[in-house]
Amino acid sequence: MKNITYITKFSYGGNKYLNIFVTLFLILSVYLFNACTKDLLEQTPRSEMSSDLFWKKTDDAVFAVNGVYDANRSTFGKDYNWDGAGEFVHTRFDDGYTDYYNPSGIGGNFDFHWRNCYKTINRANDAIENIRLMKPNMSDASSLTLLNRLEGEARFMRALNYFRLIDLWGDVPFYTKKINNNEAYSFDRTSKTIIKDTILADLAFASSVLPKSYTTSDRGRATKMAALSFSGKVKLYWACWMKNDNKLGEASTYYTSAAQDLKEVMNPTYGLNLFNNGDPGTYQTPNYFKLFQPDNEYASEIIFSVQYGGPLLNQGESILRAFGTRNTGWGECWFSPNVRLVDKYQLISTGSYAPPLILSSNPSTINGAINPKTYQGRDWRMRATMLWDGEKYPRTNADGTVYLDSIALKFKNPNGVTYINYGGMKSGYVFRKYVRVIGGYQTYDGPQDFYLMRLPDVWLMYCEAVNEIQNGPTDELFTLIDKIRYRGKLPPLDKSKFGSKESFFKAIEQERIVEFVGEGLRFFDLRRWKKVEETWPAPDGLVYYNTWGEKVRDEFKNAQTRDYQRYYIFRIPPAERDVNPKLTQNDPWL
């Protein structure tokens, strides 16, 4: 890990005192600005500076774009929270629902996410507009190249935030210029079709000016592959949305274009490959586990991340707080895997599913959920992801220093001395993924980057697009999915069982479930595939049980049509509508 001296994880320039001063100045600027404004669309922290004092040299542009990265961290840095709205990760916060858990309720609980997106967009717009004004005054080619690149980075992040907005809310206020406070309250909702076109234009520009890679000091900035990957993702999502609306011609066009973008990312000249070439590692320490430790956050399969610095730089992450236990860095175990997820991990002997777990408090029950023998011979990614009864993990204190030998998890015995203290966890499992085993970092000030795009995501999205275009899989698609499966020690897919479009899609979904646990993708997959009603079928929904067979809660029980609709589209924040009457409300929330 390198020293961090700028507002984002990467630095620019060699004067550490100047960098420290800039960091402190920006922190103070953000604090003062946020303390005195209640604008609907938050402005960039340097918006009150005179252009006579700023936007004179390339360092000013670097500083401003770093501020866009900083805002982007607010939007995407805790995307793991979305897994709590899926069916495989339990959150111990049920939003007041004791006997009736309705995931559609999240659509009214993420108003802050709207503000975070627009904060990034405003900073990006400001940077883009001023960088364009600077370009004619740059006489040397290197400065112009740098400004083009910085504009590409800002447009990349603007695209990501508009994409998130239309995904969650549909039609939203849209603008691509600096605005004043009065303008902020005057926007109608713009069709997401128009916004989508600008998103793709921004990503196309970014891919044309961004480099394939950076030197060490700038690692983590957006690259050409990142722009192409997200372009493919936007097009794939749009294809899914059009397919759901029965606009099959438009869907086909976007599936085809998505496949082209994603195929380009897979070009060998870009040098992307699975971590450690996809080798599974060892059962005790699978490479998949190592991938989510801070010392491997620049592995070749990581295409774009939210950057975190830590410690003591006001840039640390709190992933350990969400995923760790009281004994592993003093975490709070906000999220835990559940029995449904465990049943998705396949056997390495057959490549097929094991018999469903038997939920019982008897540790001797054959195939029982608290019998350690039950978990033998499964996908190694399962052990890399979670602990079950009898699994051990090192105890660490709040600053991350390992201070005692490993201790075991035993559900219902969280005394913190003999067994792991898991606090309010209810599922019977705790996470191993993301729980770091390096010292020197506090629970709330860690260095772990949060991955927003990895190569397996590109491969699986490509497989999905081509499977739709070709009406079934090709040999190339089997090769890609088998590479991902092998990192869990699984055998190749049986082509005779997965040769149809429908069966191969199930194989894609299976891999997305186990490969991206805790990475915030399942919630968005369920929505774009229109699988919520299938996942929680009316009228009974699902009953959630822990490993002992005890009922934890009902989910979507007696849900109405509106409850499912609210999962697919969020509520326009009431506070925004209060100050802007032009903002209409989405139908399921009327």
Secondary structure by P-SEA (a helix, b strand, c coil): cccccccccccccccaaaaaaaaaaaaaaaaaaaaccccccccccccccccccccccaaaaaaaaaaaaaaaaaacccccccccccccccccccccccccccccccccccaaaaaaaaaaaaaaaaaaaaaaaaccccccaaaaaaaaaaaaaaaaaaaaaaaaaaacccccccccccccaaaaaccccccaaaaaaaaaaaaaaaaacccccccccccccccaaaaaaaaaaaaaaaaaaaaaacaaaaaaaaaaaaaaaaaaaaccccccccccccccccccccaaaaaacccccccccccccbbbbcccccccccccccccccccccccccccccaaaaaaccccccccccccccccccccccccccccccccccccccccccccccbbbbbbcccccccccbbbbbcccccccccccccccccccccccccccccccccccccbbbbcccaaaaaaaaaaaaaaaaccccaaaaaaaaaaaaaaccccccccccccaaaaaaaaaaaaaaaccccccaaaaaaaaccccccccccccbbbbcccccccccccccccaaaaaaaacccccaaaaaaccccccccccc
